[in-house]
Amino acid sequence: MELQTLDTAKELDTTLQHLSRPLLPKVLQVQQGIVRATHDFMFRKGLTQLMPLMLSPITDPLNHGVVDATIGYAEQRWSLTKSMIFHKQLALLNPGLSSIYIISPNVRLEFADRAGTGRHLFEFTQIDFEFKGKDRFFVMEFMEELVNFVFARLNKEIPELLLELRGELLPQFEKWPVFRTEKLEAALGPDYEHIKSEEMTTPFWLLNHKREFYDKEDPAKQGTYLNYDLIWPEGFGEGLSGGEREHEYHQIRKRMADVGTNEEAFSHYLTVAKEGGLPKTAGAGFGVERMTRFICRLKDVDEVTAFSRKPFTSAIF
Amino acid sequence: MELQTLDTAKELDTTLQHLSRPLLPKVLQVQQGIVRATHDFMFRKGLTQLMPLMLSPITDPLNHGVVDATIGYAEQRWSLTKSMIFHKQLALLNPGLSSIYIISPNVRLEFADRAGTGRHLFEFTQIDFEFKGKDRFFVMEFMEELVNFVFARLNKEIPELLLELRGELLPQFEKWPVFRTEKLEAALGPDYEHIKSEEMTTPFWLLNHKREFYDKEDPAKQGTYLNYDLIWPEGFGEGLSGGEREHEYHQIRKRMADVGTNEEAFSHYLTVAKEGGLPKTAGAGFGVERMTRFICRLKDVDEVTAFSRKPFTSAIF
């Protein structure tokens, strides 16, 4: 075995320091509370849990570039799943499933420009849920209720920890304010999401994002979209994104052409849509580490990790 | 877009049939019950949850060959994690963490010889836990208690489902029987694990497996090991494996040499061990889909999946 260079000795030191922070066990307990409370909420609401898949021939194309992560196995290519979006839609084909959720790692190999945002990790945990036959209003209300449920549970289970980390107990929110991207942008300029997040003291909804083909275009107003993001206040930024989904063959192909998605990669998915198989659904996914960060008022989402996973940054463990 | 060939049309059909089975939602509810009850048990016992990592420069070498799964990112190679074994050991370096658990997908790209075992998936969910300063007796008792807790909870929450799927409610077990590999092998021949699993009606422990370097060798009897597998009865086979862990530098290197592990790949891990950093731990990991299979008495573990993941078998979603 070679002698360690000074550089790797330093990297090991940094890794062990990150791992050994006195804050870490406390932050992890908050995160664990979020996960347990979410499981209970989902069960009460009748959602069925699916296990995550990390490999699939198709995955979320995302609306921003990331490094391709594929491997070869059993004579085909498999992508590391960037979200469970298509599997959620497809699973709801089962007549016995009307609503599902999945707690899954998401691998998104971001480029270096996201290394220092404080909001990105190149792998993180997402809680994804999807309802058959429901619309955006239903999903938004569901999420508002989920947040109040989780926060009330944490206040009850770990009040001292919250006082220590956050300085106060968690609030209960009434109906969240709703804004639209195009109006905020007109008022605040291109950095509207961040500015509004800084300004607000309650979570809010931001509607109408032009992004991946699977988020439904508003049939009443083409070029606008029936999707929604939860934005955490106090500058913590985006914490959930969701939408009503495209499920009709011709509309999916139109949207794929609009955003430049390669149809070939989705040929089987398109076949299901063509044969009328894709159910009408709406759903969302929220980041566990980001919710933990918001609750604990941490500067960087990487403070939630035991093993640092900052975008485009090497690691030794 | 090309016309579908007959073969792919058939594959799509098979995939949708697998997904649409009337049995699936019921099996998923059992699995969900296992996960929720496990979270509650862990919380009561004071374990802290860590989120899974799917990518790491080091991962479990496993004691059987699988297809290599690595990707390039941020100027280094990352392996898809085959288990969280090293991260469990390292996380316990944090003075504030005395016991942890992780619910994580495990990717193990098995070869074709495991396609038809009924017990293997090339990705599955493992519940991993590890205790600082504890021994095998503690972990075995912990697992026995966990199984009774989960089974009692399922009996209470979903009795009708259990009656339908399993034909009866779940039992509560007294102390599980304990066997040793070398004695069973002498009595039953090379297929001893399967034969004994078929013969038994309660879960049992099987001690002393020669395998990965990280399972502790018995200092009192070299060439035997302080590890343990849970074997489900009625022929369902292995459902958990665990062990006390090697944590001393020279002993780890001896064991690596014994089983042919490449030291280079573990240079940082060895440095931590050399500097006395690796804590004395013991733990285990159990497969969620295998426990679900046992409870539901399913022929094949793949019946637990929404999207089939049989070893060395292609998929379209």
Chai-1 contact restraints between the chains, C-beta under 6 A:
chainA,res_idxA,chainB,res_idxB,connection_type,confidence,min_distance_angstrom,max_distance_angstrom,comment,restraint_id
A,M1,B,E263,contact,1.0,0.0,6.0,A-B,restraint_1
A,M1,B,S267,contact,1.0,0.0,6.0,A-B,restraint_2
A,L12,B,H268,contact,1.0,0.0,6.0,A-B,restraint_3
A,L19,B,L93,contact,1.0,0.0,6.0,A-B,restraint_4
A,L19,B,N94,contact,1.0,0.0,6.0,A-B,restraint_5
A,S20,B,L93,contact,1.0,0.0,6.0,A-B,restraint_6
A,S20,B,N94,contact,1.0,0.0,6.0,A-B,restraint_7
A,L24,B,N94,contact,1.0,0.0,6.0,A-B,restraint_8
A,P25,B,T48,contact,1.0,0.0,6.0,A-B,restraint_9
A,P25,B,G96,contact,1.0,0.0,6.0,A-B,restraint_10
A,P25,B,L97,contact,1.0,0.0,6.0,A-B,restraint_11
A,L28,B,T48,contact,1.0,0.0,6.0,A-B,restraint_12
A,Q32,B,Q49,contact,1.0,0.0,6.0,A-B,restraint_13
A,R36,B,H39,contact,1.0,0.0,6.0,A-B,restraint_14
A,H39,B,R36,contact,1.0,0.0,6.0,A-B,restraint_15
A,T48,B,P25,contact,1.0,0.0,6.0,A-B,restraint_16
A,T48,B,L28,contact,1.0,0.0,6.0,A-B,restraint_17
A,Q49,B,Q32,contact,1.0,0.0,6.0,A-B,restraint_18
A,L50,B,A306,contact,1.0,0.0,6.0,A-B,restraint_19
A,M51,B,T125,contact,1.0,0.0,6.0,A-B,restraint_20
A,P52,B,P105,contact,1.0,0.0,6.0,A-B,restraint_21
A,M54,B,M54,contact,1.0,0.0,6.0,A-B,restraint_22
A,M54,B,P105,contact,1.0,0.0,6.0,A-B,restraint_23
A,M54,B,V107,contact,1.0,0.0,6.0,A-B,restraint_24
A,M54,B,E123,contact,1.0,0.0,6.0,A-B,restraint_25
A,L55,B,E123,contact,1.0,0.0,6.0,A-B,restraint_26
A,V67,B,Y73,contact,1.0,0.0,6.0,A-B,restraint_27
A,A69,B,I71,contact,1.0,0.0,6.0,A-B,restraint_28
A,I71,B,A69,contact,1.0,0.0,6.0,A-B,restraint_29
A,Y73,B,V67,contact,1.0,0.0,6.0,A-B,restraint_30
A,Y73,B,L109,contact,1.0,0.0,6.0,A-B,restraint_31
A,A74,B,F312,contact,1.0,0.0,6.0,A-B,restraint_32
A,A74,B,S314,contact,1.0,0.0,6.0,A-B,restraint_33
A,Q76,B,S314,contact,1.0,0.0,6.0,A-B,restraint_34
A,L90,B,F317,contact,1.0,0.0,6.0,A-B,restraint_35
A,A91,B,A306,contact,1.0,0.0,6.0,A-B,restraint_36
A,L93,B,L19,contact,1.0,0.0,6.0,A-B,restraint_37
A,L93,B,S20,contact,1.0,0.0,6.0,A-B,restraint_38
A,N94,B,L19,contact,1.0,0.0,6.0,A-B,restraint_39
A,N94,B,S20,contact,1.0,0.0,6.0,A-B,restraint_40
A,N94,B,L24,contact,1.0,0.0,6.0,A-B,restraint_41
A,G96,B,P25,contact,1.0,0.0,6.0,A-B,restraint_42
A,L97,B,P25,contact,1.0,0.0,6.0,A-B,restraint_43
A,P105,B,P52,contact,1.0,0.0,6.0,A-B,restraint_44
A,P105,B,M54,contact,1.0,0.0,6.0,A-B,restraint_45
A,V107,B,M54,contact,1.0,0.0,6.0,A-B,restraint_46
A,L109,B,Y73,contact,1.0,0.0,6.0,A-B,restraint_47
A,E123,B,M54,contact,1.0,0.0,6.0,A-B,restraint_48
A,E123,B,L55,contact,1.0,0.0,6.0,A-B,restraint_49
A,T125,B,M51,contact,1.0,0.0,6.0,A-B,restraint_50
A,E263,B,M1,contact,1.0,0.0,6.0,A-B,restraint_51
A,S267,B,M1,contact,1.0,0.0,6.0,A-B,restraint_52
A,H268,B,L12,contact,1.0,0.0,6.0,A-B,restraint_53
A,H268,B,I316,contact,1.0,0.0,6.0,A-B,restraint_54
A,A306,B,L50,contact,1.0,0.0,6.0,A-B,restraint_55
A,A306,B,A91,contact,1.0,0.0,6.0,A-B,restraint_56
A,F312,B,A74,contact,1.0,0.0,6.0,A-B,restraint_57
A,S314,B,A74,contact,1.0,0.0,6.0,A-B,restraint_58
A,S314,B,Q76,contact,1.0,0.0,6.0,A-B,restraint_59
A,I316,B,P57,contact,1.0,0.0,6.0,A-B,restraint_60
A,I316,B,H268,contact,1.0,0.0,6.0,A-B,restraint_61
A,F317,B,L90,contact,1.0,0.0,6.0,A-B,restraint_62
